[in-house]
Amino acid sequence: MEIQGLQKLTLLDYPGKVACTVFLGGCDLRCPYCHNGELVAAPAPAVMDDRELIAFLGKRRGLLDGVCVTGGEPLLRPGIGALLEEIKSLGYLVKLDTNGTHPDALRGLAEKRLADYVAMDIKNCPSRYRETTGVPTLDLAPIQDSVSFLLQGSVDYEFRTTVVREFHDENSFAEIGPWLTGARRYYLQSFVDRDTVLQPGLHPCTQEQLERFAQVVSPFVEQVELRGV
């Protein structure tokens, strides 16, 4: 399996853990504000393959607690289960990032205990999901299925939304809150512009706006926090 990127050390990507982050190219969404644009439409050249990754992880045992697997959308990869199984066999915790478009794959990995923590992106409220993901024909049913599965609590998880002024407002979060009723954790992440963003000219919200959005969601979710502000 081709690996498009490796961050050898992160203290941020896996809450409470010392980890590395593995980037897998390819995605079925085209979110205009995506930070990893080079991994989406035309995946970047591979920096290593799965054999080289496993060799790296073998040398880091005792130094790292976990491995974050992100993208793109990792669940698009047919070999993702085998890769996570090898990572787990080395004694690592696995955090999986997903957009929720592949609930059966997500459920299968969780049932096999190949993911210890799942971070699912909530792109927006359902009524603005297609606009925010850049896919006008997007079927929301799989995403709603993934939300429902995580809410059952069979695997530890968080939901998170990258907040962009052009796509999110208070009404967005008034709709998201009830959708995520009973969720353990929900993070609002401030958009940060980069050269790799798919659509130039987008803007973050103010901290005051983010705090207001968090207040709107907080009656429905156990823990709501701002991230990256």
Residue pairs with C-beta under 8 A, 6 or more apart in sequence:
1 24
1 49
1 50
1 77
1 79
1 83
2 25
2 43
2 46
2 49
3 22
3 23
3 24
3 46
3 47
3 48
3 49
3 50
3 52
3 53
4 23
4 24
4 25
4 39
4 43
4 44
4 45
4 46
4 47
4 72
5 21
5 22
5 23
5 39
5 44
5 47
6 20
6 21
6 22
6 23
6 47
6 48
6 53
6 56
7 13
7 20
7 21
7 23
8 20
8 56
9 18
9 19
9 20
9 64
10 18
10 19
10 20
10 21
10 68
11 18
11 19
13 19
13 21
13 68
13 70
13 95
14 65
14 66
14 68
14 93
14 95
14 117
15 117
15 158
17 65
17 66
17 93
17 95
18 63
18 64
18 65
18 66
19 64
19 65
19 66
19 67
19 68
19 93
19 95
20 56
20 57
20 60
20 64
20 67
20 68
21 67
21 68
21 69
21 70
22 53
22 67
22 68
22 69
22 70
23 36
23 39
23 70
23 71
23 72
24 39
24 69
24 70
24 71
24 72
24 73
24 74
24 76
24 77
24 80
25 39
25 40
25 43
25 44
25 71
25 72
26 39
26 40
26 43
26 71
26 72
26 73
26 76
26 77
27 34
27 39
27 40
27 71
27 72
27 73
27 76
27 99
28 73
28 76
28 99
28 101
28 135
29 40
29 73
29 99
29 101
29 123
29 133
29 134
29 135
29 138
30 40
30 41
30 133
30 134
30 135
30 198
31 123
31 132
31 133
31 134
31 198
32 132
32 134
32 164
32 166
32 167
32 197
32 198
32 199
32 202
33 162
33 164
33 167
33 191
33 197
33 198
33 199
33 202
34 40
34 197
34 198
35 192
35 194
35 196
35 197
36 70
36 71
36 72
36 196
37 196
37 197
37 198
38 44
38 196
39 71
39 72
40 72
40 198
41 198
43 72
48 56
50 79
50 83
50 86
53 83
54 86
54 87
54 90
57 64
57 67
57 87
57 90
57 92
58 90
61 90
61 91
61 92
64 92
65 92
65 93
66 92
66 93
66 94
66 95
66 116
66 117
67 87
67 92
67 93
67 94
67 95
68 95
68 96
68 97
69 80
69 83
69 84
69 87
69 94
69 95
69 96
69 97
70 97
71 97
73 98
73 99
73 101
73 102
74 80
74 96
74 97
74 98
75 98
75 101
75 102
75 105
75 106
75 109
76 102
77 83
80 105
80 109
81 108
81 109
81 112
81 114
84 94
84 96
84 109
84 114
84 115
85 112
85 114
87 94
88 94
88 113
88 114
93 116
93 117
94 114
94 115
94 116
94 117
95 115
95 116
95 117
95 118
95 119
96 106
96 109
96 115
96 117
96 118
96 119
97 118
97 119
97 120
97 121
98 106
98 118
98 119
98 120
98 121
98 146
99 120
99 121
99 123
99 133
99 143
100 106
100 120
100 121
100 142
100 143
100 145
100 146
100 147
101 142
101 143
101 146
102 142
102 146
103 142
103 143
103 145
103 146
103 149
106 115
106 118
106 146
106 149
107 149
109 115
110 118
110 149
110 154
110 155
111 154
115 155
116 155
116 156
117 155
117 156
117 157
117 158
118 150
118 155
118 156
118 157
118 158
119 157
119 158
119 159
119 160
120 146
120 147
120 150
120 157
120 158
120 159
120 160
121 159
121 160
121 161
121 162
122 147
122 159
122 160
122 161
122 176
122 179
122 180
122 186
123 129
123 132
123 133
123 161
124 131
124 132
124 133
124 161
124 167
124 168
124 172
124 176
125 171
125 172
125 173
125 174
125 175
125 176
125 179
126 140
126 144
126 175
126 179
127 175
128 167
128 172
129 138
129 140
129 143
130 136
130 137
130 138
130 140
131 167
132 167
132 168
134 198
147 159
147 179
147 180
150 157
150 159
150 183
151 180
151 182
151 183
153 184
156 184
157 184
157 185
158 184
158 185
158 186
158 187
159 180
159 183
159 185
159 186
159 187
159 221
160 186
160 187
160 188
160 189
160 227
161 168
161 176
161 186
161 187
161 188
161 189
162 189
162 190
162 191
163 188
163 189
163 190
163 191
163 204
163 205
163 209
163 210
163 213
164 191
164 202
164 203
164 204
164 205
165 191
165 202
165 203
165 204
165 205
166 202
166 203
168 205
168 213
170 212
170 213
170 216
172 213
173 213
173 216
173 217
174 216
176 217
177 216
177 217
177 218
177 219
177 220
177 221
178 220
180 186
180 217
180 220
180 221
181 220
181 221
182 220
182 221
182 222
183 220
183 221
183 222
184 221
184 222
184 223
185 221
185 222
185 223
185 224
185 225
186 217
186 221
186 223
186 224
186 225
187 224
187 225
187 226
187 227
188 210
188 213
188 214
188 217
188 224
188 225
188 226
188 227
189 226
189 227
189 228
190 204
190 205
190 207
190 210
190 226
190 227
190 228
190 229
191 202
191 203
191 204
191 205
192 204
192 228
193 200
193 202
193 203
193 204
205 213
207 226
207 229
210 226
210 229
211 226
214 224
214 225
214 226
217 224
218 224
